[in-house]
Amino acid sequence: MSMNDIGLVTLDGQAQSMADYAGRALLVVNVASQCGFTPQYKGLEALHRRFAPRGFAVLAFPCNQFGAQEPGSAEEIRSFCSTRYDVSFPVFAKTTVNGPGAHPLFARLKREAPGILGSQGIKWNFTKFLLDPAGRVVKRYGPSTAPEAIAADIEAVLPG
């Protein structure tokens, strides 16, 4: 299965696929609204607004697997993202990133960009994966990596 064949579901329940983002550099992030790293939404939004005109997007996947820090419904998540951080990047349905039920996108990202000592598991919310416009994983970033620290890496993979 190619990266473009991987199915996605928006926060509104609409079907999409990675093909909808083909040709763009992407930062895929598992997010949560009640996490110590939640203020990174501000930096993620800044990256999205800065680079979107040049073929970039942040794709956010709420996840409740780490400390139950994303307990909200789709409507609560949408409201939180909108009112607290004025999020304009795509936010998808709540997603499982680890274990046997891991979403195919995250299974692939973890396989292509393992973590420390080759571990594939995602350790916490706000783990980030940078993909180039061809859909290849360029780099994996831990939760403590601030979004603004990724800007130069994004610049390096932007199309054109």
GROMACS elastic network, one bead per residue, 0.5 to 0.9 nm:
[ bonds ]
;  ai    aj funct       b0    kb
    1     4     6  0.80824   500
    1     5     6  0.61053   500
    1     6     6  0.74599   500
    2     5     6  0.53360   500
    2     6     6  0.71661   500
    2   135     6  0.89200   500
    3     6     6  0.56565   500
    3    17     6  0.89082   500
    3    18     6  0.64067   500
    3    19     6  0.75860   500
    3    22     6  0.89391   500
    3   105     6  0.76808   500
    3   108     6  0.82937   500
    3   135     6  0.62994   500
    3   136     6  0.83061   500
    4     7     6  0.81327   500
    4    17     6  0.65212   500
    4    20     6  0.77887   500
    4    21     6  0.81203   500
    4    22     6  0.68475   500
    4   135     6  0.77457   500
    5    17     6  0.64161   500
    5    18     6  0.64609   500
    5    19     6  0.65660   500
    6    16     6  0.87718   500
    6    17     6  0.55583   500
    6    18     6  0.56373   500
    6    19     6  0.77942   500
    6   104     6  0.67310   500
    6   105     6  0.63860   500
    7    15     6  0.71906   500
    7    16     6  0.59663   500
    7    18     6  0.64698   500
    7    19     6  0.86460   500
    7   104     6  0.81523   500
    7   105     6  0.81451   500
    8    14     6  0.82906   500
    8    15     6  0.59348   500
    8    18     6  0.69531   500
    8    92     6  0.73655   500
    8    93     6  0.82011   500
    8   103     6  0.89875   500
    8   105     6  0.84762   500
    9    12     6  0.77702   500
    9    13     6  0.55776   500
    9    14     6  0.54445   500
    9    16     6  0.58147   500
    9    17     6  0.78790   500
    9    92     6  0.58633   500
    9    93     6  0.57104   500
    9    94     6  0.89273   500
   10    13     6  0.50921   500
   10    14     6  0.51564   500
   10    15     6  0.65442   500
   10    16     6  0.71109   500
   10    90     6  0.76094   500
   10    91     6  0.64136   500
   10    93     6  0.52143   500
   10    94     6  0.89528   500
   11    14     6  0.74439   500
   11    61     6  0.89876   500
   11    74     6  0.57841   500
   11    75     6  0.80533   500
   11    77     6  0.83011   500
   11    78     6  0.73852   500
   11    90     6  0.84478   500
   11    91     6  0.59657   500
   11    94     6  0.74951   500
   12    74     6  0.72661   500
   12    75     6  0.83597   500
   12    78     6  0.89145   500
   12    92     6  0.78801   500
   12    93     6  0.74310   500
   13    74     6  0.88990   500
   13    92     6  0.83136   500
   13    93     6  0.69508   500
   16    19     6  0.80017   500
   16    20     6  0.67293   500
   17    20     6  0.56495   500
   17    21     6  0.78042   500
   18    21     6  0.54317   500
   18    22     6  0.65998   500
   18   105     6  0.86770   500
   18   135     6  0.87370   500
   19    23     6  0.86416   500
   20    23     6  0.89914   500
   21    24     6  0.58502   500
   21    25     6  0.83565   500
   21    26     6  0.79927   500
   21    56     6  0.89280   500
   21    57     6  0.80687   500
   21   133     6  0.85849   500
   21   135     6  0.89490   500
   22    25     6  0.83412   500
   22   133     6  0.65351   500
   22   134     6  0.70022   500
   22   135     6  0.70514   500
   23    55     6  0.74434   500
   23    56     6  0.88787   500
   23   132     6  0.80758   500
   23   134     6  0.60042   500
   23   135     6  0.76579   500
   23   159     6  0.75243   500
   24    52     6  0.88476   500
   24    54     6  0.84994   500
   24    56     6  0.51770   500
   24    57     6  0.69796   500
   24   131     6  0.83756   500
   24   132     6  0.69749   500
   24   134     6  0.76570   500
   24   135     6  0.81029   500
   24   158     6  0.74143   500
   24   159     6  0.69728   500
   25    55     6  0.62811   500
   25    57     6  0.65611   500
   25    58     6  0.87295   500
   25   130     6  0.73721   500
   25   131     6  0.55575   500
   25   134     6  0.79327   500
   25   135     6  0.76619   500
   25   154     6  0.73580   500
   25   157     6  0.65178   500
   25   158     6  0.58161   500
   25   159     6  0.72372   500
   26    55     6  0.86530   500
   26    56     6  0.56567   500
   26    57     6  0.50291   500
   26    58     6  0.57085   500
   26    59     6  0.69746   500
   26   129     6  0.79118   500
   26   130     6  0.57391   500
   26   131     6  0.50195   500
   26   132     6  0.66186   500
   26   133     6  0.74000   500
   26   135     6  0.81590   500
   26   154     6  0.83877   500
   27    44     6  0.88241   500
   27    48     6  0.89859   500
   27    56     6  0.80176   500
   27    57     6  0.64615   500
   27    59     6  0.61224   500
   27    60     6  0.83095   500
   27   128     6  0.64167   500
   27   129     6  0.55185   500
   27   131     6  0.63394   500
   27   154     6  0.84469   500
   28    57     6  0.85645   500
   28    58     6  0.60168   500
   28    60     6  0.60644   500
   28    61     6  0.76531   500
   28   127     6  0.83129   500
   28   128     6  0.56271   500
   28   129     6  0.51289   500
   28   130     6  0.65375   500
   28   131     6  0.78229   500
   29    58     6  0.74902   500
   29    59     6  0.63111   500
   29    60     6  0.50244   500
   29    61     6  0.61160   500
   29    62     6  0.84006   500
   29   125     6  0.80653   500
   29   126     6  0.56407   500
   29   127     6  0.57258   500
   29   129     6  0.65612   500
   29   130     6  0.89948   500
   30    59     6  0.86431   500
   30    60     6  0.59041   500
   30    62     6  0.56101   500
   30    63     6  0.59911   500
   30    95     6  0.80824   500
   30    97     6  0.77525   500
   30   124     6  0.84034   500
   30   125     6  0.55806   500
   30   126     6  0.51287   500
   30   127     6  0.60161   500
   30   128     6  0.70948   500
   31    35     6  0.84127   500
   31    37     6  0.86165   500
   31    38     6  0.73280   500
   31    41     6  0.83462   500
   31    60     6  0.62454   500
   31    61     6  0.57446   500
   31    63     6  0.59857   500
   31    64     6  0.86817   500
   31    70     6  0.79435   500
   31   125     6  0.54281   500
   31   126     6  0.51701   500
   31   127     6  0.80345   500
   32    35     6  0.58724   500
   32    37     6  0.82331   500
   32    38     6  0.63477   500
   32    61     6  0.83756   500
   32    62     6  0.54482   500
   32    63     6  0.60152   500
   32    64     6  0.70227   500
   32    66     6  0.87205   500
   32    68     6  0.87688   500
   32    69     6  0.56796   500
   32    71     6  0.85597   500
   32    77     6  0.87498   500
   32   125     6  0.63290   500
   32   126     6  0.75941   500
   33    36     6  0.88987   500
   33    37     6  0.87622   500
   33    38     6  0.57205   500
   33    39     6  0.88130   500
   33    62     6  0.81027   500
   33    69     6  0.64209   500
   33    70     6  0.56079   500
   33    71     6  0.84332   500
   33    72     6  0.83883   500
   33    77     6  0.74194   500
   33    80     6  0.73835   500
   33    81     6  0.81553   500
   34    37     6  0.83794   500
   34    38     6  0.65213   500
   34    68     6  0.84463   500
   34    70     6  0.62640   500
   34    71     6  0.85088   500
   35    38     6  0.50938   500
   35    39     6  0.84091   500
   35    66     6  0.89295   500
   35    67     6  0.84715   500
   35    69     6  0.58065   500
   35    70     6  0.81525   500
   35   125     6  0.73571   500
   35   126     6  0.89335   500
   36    39     6  0.73955   500
   37    40     6  0.57239   500
   37    41     6  0.83116   500
   37   125     6  0.74487   500
   37   126     6  0.67622   500
   37   143     6  0.71312   500
   37   144     6  0.74044   500
   38    41     6  0.59568   500
   38    42     6  0.85163   500
   38   125     6  0.85752   500
   38   126     6  0.78758   500
   39    42     6  0.58945   500
   39    43     6  0.76914   500
   39    85     6  0.84604   500
   40    43     6  0.51130   500
   40    44     6  0.61074   500
   40    45     6  0.84918   500
   40   126     6  0.79177   500
   40   146     6  0.67667   500
   40   147     6  0.66809   500
   41    45     6  0.60274   500
   41    46     6  0.85285   500
   41    81     6  0.80660   500
   41    85     6  0.64040   500
   41    87     6  0.76426   500
   41   147     6  0.86041   500
   42    45     6  0.52340   500
   42    46     6  0.62696   500
   42    47     6  0.88196   500
   42    84     6  0.89996   500
   42    85     6  0.59324   500
   42    86     6  0.84055   500
   42    87     6  0.81636   500
   42   147     6  0.86999   500
   43    47     6  0.62403   500
   43    48     6  0.85766   500
   43   146     6  0.73040   500
   43   147     6  0.52150   500
   43   148     6  0.60805   500
   44    47     6  0.51634   500
   44    48     6  0.61726   500
   44    49     6  0.86738   500
   44    58     6  0.69633   500
   44    87     6  0.86575   500
   44    89     6  0.86501   500
   44   146     6  0.87415   500
   44   147     6  0.56731   500
   44   148     6  0.78228   500
   45    49     6  0.61111   500
   45    50     6  0.84468   500
   45    58     6  0.78508   500
   45    85     6  0.76869   500
   45    86     6  0.78611   500
   45    87     6  0.59824   500
   45    88     6  0.69760   500
   45    89     6  0.69875   500
   46    49     6  0.52556   500
   46    50     6  0.60101   500
   46    51     6  0.85667   500
   46   147     6  0.85293   500
   46   148     6  0.81401   500
   47    50     6  0.51027   500
   47    51     6  0.60009   500
   47    52     6  0.79675   500
   47    56     6  0.87436   500
   47    57     6  0.83888   500
   47    58     6  0.78352   500
   47   147     6  0.71968   500
   47   148     6  0.70804   500
   47   150     6  0.87181   500
   47   151     6  0.70651   500
   47   154     6  0.88656   500
   48    51     6  0.55057   500
   48    52     6  0.53933   500
   48    53     6  0.88466   500
   48    56     6  0.68497   500
   48    57     6  0.56360   500
   48    58     6  0.58107   500
   48    88     6  0.78888   500
   48    89     6  0.66007   500
   49    52     6  0.55906   500
   49    53     6  0.76791   500
   49    56     6  0.89935   500
   49    57     6  0.86033   500
   49    88     6  0.80054   500
   49    89     6  0.84136   500
   50    53     6  0.73289   500
   50    54     6  0.84040   500
   50    56     6  0.88730   500
   51    54     6  0.53237   500
   51    55     6  0.67508   500
   51    56     6  0.54431   500
   51    57     6  0.74832   500
   51   151     6  0.89520   500
   51   154     6  0.81945   500
   51   155     6  0.81636   500
   51   158     6  0.83332   500
   52    55     6  0.52801   500
   52    57     6  0.56896   500
   52    58     6  0.86241   500
   53    56     6  0.71520   500
   54   158     6  0.68030   500
   54   159     6  0.70837   500
   54   160     6  0.80939   500
   55   133     6  0.82130   500
   55   158     6  0.64966   500
   55   159     6  0.63201   500
   55   160     6  0.87181   500
   56   133     6  0.84391   500
   56   154     6  0.81493   500
   56   158     6  0.69156   500
   56   159     6  0.84421   500
   57    89     6  0.66979   500
   57    90     6  0.80142   500
   58    89     6  0.57639   500
   58    90     6  0.69226   500
   58    91     6  0.87035   500
   59    89     6  0.65060   500
   59    90     6  0.53693   500
   59    91     6  0.61890   500
   59    92     6  0.75520   500
   60    89     6  0.75730   500
   60    90     6  0.62968   500
   60    92     6  0.61726   500
   61    90     6  0.87762   500
   61    91     6  0.60027   500
   61    92     6  0.51661   500
   61    93     6  0.65881   500
   61    94     6  0.61917   500
   61    95     6  0.59768   500
   61    96     6  0.88156   500
   61    97     6  0.89730   500
   62    70     6  0.66311   500
   62    77     6  0.80694   500
   62    91     6  0.74874   500
   62    92     6  0.69128   500
   62    93     6  0.67094   500
   62    95     6  0.59792   500
   62    96     6  0.86082   500
   62   125     6  0.86499   500
   63    66     6  0.74319   500
   63    68     6  0.82966   500
   63    69     6  0.77785   500
   63    70     6  0.59355   500
   63    71     6  0.85994   500
   63    93     6  0.87735   500
   63    94     6  0.54542   500
   63    95     6  0.51781   500
   63    96     6  0.61166   500
   63    97     6  0.72706   500
   63   125     6  0.73084   500
   64    67     6  0.71595   500
   64    69     6  0.55906   500
   64    71     6  0.61671   500
   64    72     6  0.88779   500
   64    94     6  0.74191   500
   64    95     6  0.77185   500
   64    96     6  0.75853   500
   64   125     6  0.86800   500
   65    68     6  0.58589   500
   65    69     6  0.76747   500
   65    70     6  0.80648   500
   65    95     6  0.87559   500
   65    96     6  0.68722   500
   65    97     6  0.77188   500
   65    98     6  0.78900   500
   65   124     6  0.82923   500
   65   125     6  0.84217   500
   66    69     6  0.62850   500
   66    70     6  0.83174   500
   66   123     6  0.80781   500
   66   124     6  0.58927   500
   66   125     6  0.66011   500
   67    70     6  0.84077   500
   67   124     6  0.87742   500
   68    71     6  0.60170   500
   69    72     6  0.87647   500
   69   125     6  0.85434   500
   70    73     6  0.86632   500
   70    77     6  0.81215   500
   70    94     6  0.83171   500
   71    77     6  0.88760   500
   72    75     6  0.77524   500
   72    76     6  0.53861   500
   72    77     6  0.59077   500
   73    76     6  0.50779   500
   73    77     6  0.61492   500
   73    78     6  0.85479   500
   73    94     6  0.85524   500
   74    77     6  0.51307   500
   74    78     6  0.61147   500
   74    79     6  0.85676   500
   74    92     6  0.89179   500
   74    93     6  0.68828   500
   74    94     6  0.75588   500
   75    78     6  0.50795   500
   75    79     6  0.60797   500
   75    80     6  0.85176   500
   76    79     6  0.51051   500
   76    80     6  0.60373   500
   76    81     6  0.85844   500
   77    80     6  0.50877   500
   77    81     6  0.61324   500
   77    82     6  0.84901   500
   77    91     6  0.88808   500
   78    81     6  0.52638   500
   78    82     6  0.60622   500
   78    83     6  0.85029   500
   78    87     6  0.89174   500
   78    91     6  0.79464   500
   79    82     6  0.51385   500
   79    83     6  0.58639   500
   79    84     6  0.80410   500
   80    83     6  0.54484   500
   80    84     6  0.55714   500
   80    85     6  0.75258   500
   80    86     6  0.88145   500
   81    84     6  0.56854   500
   81    85     6  0.53944   500
   81    86     6  0.62005   500
   81    87     6  0.54745   500
   81    88     6  0.87294   500
   81    91     6  0.86678   500
   82    85     6  0.57660   500
   82    87     6  0.53718   500
   82    88     6  0.79299   500
   83    86     6  0.57908   500
   83    87     6  0.82840   500
   84    87     6  0.82782   500
   85    88     6  0.89603   500
   87    90     6  0.81808   500
   87    91     6  0.85854   500
   88    91     6  0.86648   500
   91    94     6  0.89840   500
   92    95     6  0.78125   500
   95   102     6  0.77006   500
   95   103     6  0.66201   500
   96    99     6  0.78100   500
   96   101     6  0.63836   500
   96   103     6  0.57792   500
   96   106     6  0.82845   500
   97   101     6  0.77259   500
   97   103     6  0.58658   500
   97   104     6  0.86370   500
   97   105     6  0.85017   500
   97   106     6  0.55489   500
   97   107     6  0.72160   500
   97   121     6  0.82077   500
   97   122     6  0.70795   500
   98   101     6  0.70066   500
   98   103     6  0.79852   500
   98   106     6  0.77805   500
   98   107     6  0.76581   500
   98   120     6  0.87918   500
   98   121     6  0.61039   500
   98   122     6  0.65729   500
   99   102     6  0.54225   500
   99   121     6  0.81619   500
  100   103     6  0.88777   500
  101   104     6  0.86851   500
  102   105     6  0.81958   500
  102   106     6  0.65284   500
  102   107     6  0.61105   500
  103   106     6  0.54497   500
  103   107     6  0.62179   500
  103   108     6  0.87273   500
  104   108     6  0.61200   500
  104   109     6  0.85483   500
  105   108     6  0.52679   500
  105   109     6  0.61630   500
  105   110     6  0.86509   500
  106   110     6  0.59490   500
  106   111     6  0.83494   500
  106   122     6  0.89507   500
  107   110     6  0.54124   500
  107   111     6  0.62293   500
  107   112     6  0.87468   500
  107   120     6  0.84423   500
  108   111     6  0.50701   500
  108   112     6  0.61002   500
  108   113     6  0.84724   500
  109   112     6  0.52112   500
  109   113     6  0.59329   500
  109   114     6  0.79664   500
  109   120     6  0.88347   500
  109   129     6  0.71321   500
  109   137     6  0.67689   500
  109   140     6  0.85110   500
  110   113     6  0.51995   500
  110   114     6  0.52018   500
  110   115     6  0.75749   500
  110   119     6  0.83607   500
  110   120     6  0.50276   500
  110   121     6  0.68770   500
  110   122     6  0.75449   500
  110   129     6  0.88286   500
  110   140     6  0.85142   500
  111   114     6  0.58223   500
  111   120     6  0.62210   500
  112   120     6  0.89056   500
  112   136     6  0.83412   500
  112   137     6  0.64315   500
  112   138     6  0.88877   500
  113   118     6  0.84578   500
  113   120     6  0.77352   500
  113   129     6  0.79746   500
  113   137     6  0.66042   500
  113   138     6  0.77807   500
  113   139     6  0.64815   500
  113   140     6  0.59274   500
  114   117     6  0.79343   500
  114   118     6  0.50287   500
  114   119     6  0.55191   500
  114   121     6  0.78473   500
  114   122     6  0.89425   500
  114   140     6  0.75487   500
  115   118     6  0.53308   500
  115   119     6  0.50151   500
  115   120     6  0.57946   500
  115   121     6  0.74001   500
  115   122     6  0.76906   500
  115   123     6  0.88738   500
  115   140     6  0.71815   500
  115   141     6  0.84439   500
  115   142     6  0.82568   500
  116   119     6  0.58616   500
  116   120     6  0.84318   500
  119   122     6  0.83225   500
  122   125     6  0.80061   500
  122   127     6  0.69141   500
  122   142     6  0.87173   500
  123   127     6  0.77240   500
  123   142     6  0.82180   500
  123   143     6  0.83171   500
  124   127     6  0.65278   500
  124   142     6  0.81896   500
  124   143     6  0.65772   500
  125   128     6  0.89439   500
  125   142     6  0.88901   500
  125   143     6  0.62826   500
  126   141     6  0.86736   500
  126   142     6  0.72341   500
  126   144     6  0.78646   500
  126   145     6  0.86785   500
  127   140     6  0.74248   500
  127   141     6  0.58641   500
  127   144     6  0.82143   500
  127   145     6  0.83760   500
  128   139     6  0.83249   500
  128   140     6  0.57509   500
  128   142     6  0.65264   500
  128   143     6  0.71341   500
  128   145     6  0.84847   500
  128   147     6  0.88348   500
  129   137     6  0.67593   500
  129   138     6  0.75051   500
  129   139     6  0.58528   500
  129   141     6  0.62860   500
  130   136     6  0.84248   500
  130   137     6  0.58842   500
  130   138     6  0.54962   500
  130   139     6  0.53497   500
  130   140     6  0.64711   500
  130   141     6  0.81596   500
  130   150     6  0.87668   500
  130   153     6  0.82369   500
  130   154     6  0.75223   500
  130   157     6  0.89664   500
  131   134     6  0.76846   500
  131   135     6  0.54937   500
  131   136     6  0.52588   500
  131   138     6  0.53801   500
  131   139     6  0.73888   500
  131   154     6  0.88753   500
  131   157     6  0.81086   500
  132   135     6  0.54126   500
  132   136     6  0.54613   500
  132   137     6  0.65586   500
  132   138     6  0.63978   500
  132   154     6  0.84490   500
  132   157     6  0.55005   500
  132   158     6  0.71979   500
  132   159     6  0.82589   500
  133   136     6  0.74267   500
  133   157     6  0.72517   500
  133   158     6  0.71359   500
  133   159     6  0.64912   500
  135   138     6  0.89585   500
  137   140     6  0.77922   500
  138   153     6  0.88493   500
  138   157     6  0.85216   500
  139   153     6  0.87112   500
  141   144     6  0.80582   500
  141   145     6  0.61525   500
  141   150     6  0.85824   500
  142   145     6  0.56296   500
  142   146     6  0.89894   500
  143   146     6  0.77433   500
  145   148     6  0.84317   500
  145   149     6  0.66965   500
  145   150     6  0.78560   500
  146   149     6  0.54033   500
  146   150     6  0.72728   500
  147   150     6  0.54445   500
  147   151     6  0.71900   500
  148   151     6  0.54536   500
  148   152     6  0.85807   500
  149   152     6  0.73356   500
  149   153     6  0.84076   500
  150   153     6  0.53611   500
  150   154     6  0.63184   500
  150   155     6  0.88018   500
  151   154     6  0.50822   500
  151   155     6  0.62062   500
  151   156     6  0.87216   500
  152   155     6  0.50065   500
  152   156     6  0.63045   500
  153   156     6  0.51191   500
  153   157     6  0.67321   500
  153   158     6  0.89429   500
  154   157     6  0.54154   500
  154   158     6  0.61948   500
  155   158     6  0.54202   500
  155   159     6  0.89525   500
  156   159     6  0.88316   500
